[in-house]
């Protein structure tokens, strides 16, 4: 791949994308401290805002699944601004 036509800042950004890979699963993310901290911050924020309440499930009910979504935010120069993790419910599995 040739970066000859890109400005210095765009070249730095393009190269940074090759070096910083977003995890595809919790197993991948849990191996790195930066993602562990980010996930803990997300859980703390959800708890602080009262997004959920832990309750006992009735015997005949199956809980809704969830998954983590990981993103790396970059500055214009290509350096990492922050790691972002979001816990997302699989709402499409709900049955009325």
N, C-alpha and C positions, 0 to 999 in steps of 0.2 A: 504494500500500500504506500502510495506516495503522499507526503504531506507538503510538497514543495509549493503548492498554490495557497496554503493556509497561512494566516498571520501567526506570529509567535504565540499569542494568547490562545488562538484556536487550535494550534498544534499541541500546546500543553494540555488543553482540555481533552482533545481527541486521544492523546496518549494516556491520560489519567483514567479514561474509561476502560482502557485495556488492562490496567493494573488493579482497579478496584471493582471487584465482582460482588454483586448482590447475591446473598444466599437464596436458594430456592426452597429450602425447608428449615424447620426448627432444628433438626439434627445438625445441619451445616452451620447455622447461626450460633448454636449453643457452644461451638468449639472456640469462638472468638470472644474475648472480653468486651470489645466495643459493642457487639450485638447483645451480649448479656445485660450490660448496663442500659442499653437502649430499650430492651424489652422490659426490664424492671421499671424504668421510668414511665413507660406506657401503662403498665399495670397500676403503678402508683397514681397516675393521672386519672385512670378510669375509676379507681377506688375513691379518690378525692372528690370527683364530680358526681359520685353516686350513680354511675352508669349501670351498675348491676347490684344485685342483692343475692347472697348465697342462701338457697333454700333447699329443703329436702324434696326430691322428686317423687311423685306418686309411682307406685309399682308398674302401672301400665303405660307410662310415658317414657319416650326415648328423648334424651336431650338433643338440642340442636348442636351440630358440630361447629368448629371454628378453625381458622388457620391464621398464621402470621404472614403479613406482607412486608417485605423489606425493600427499602429504597436508600440510595446514597445521594444526597444533595451536594452539588458542586458549586463553587464560586466560578466566575467567568474565566479565571486564570487556570481552572482545572483542579485546583486544590479542593479537598473535601471540606464542605461546610459543616455537615452533620450526617449522622446515621439516623434513619427514620424507620420505626417499626410500628405497625398497626395490627391490632387484634381484630379480626373480622369474622362475624358470625355467618354461617352458611344458611342464610335465611330462606334460600330456595328449597330447603328440605322441610319447611314447616307444613303442617297439615291442619286445616281449620277444623 
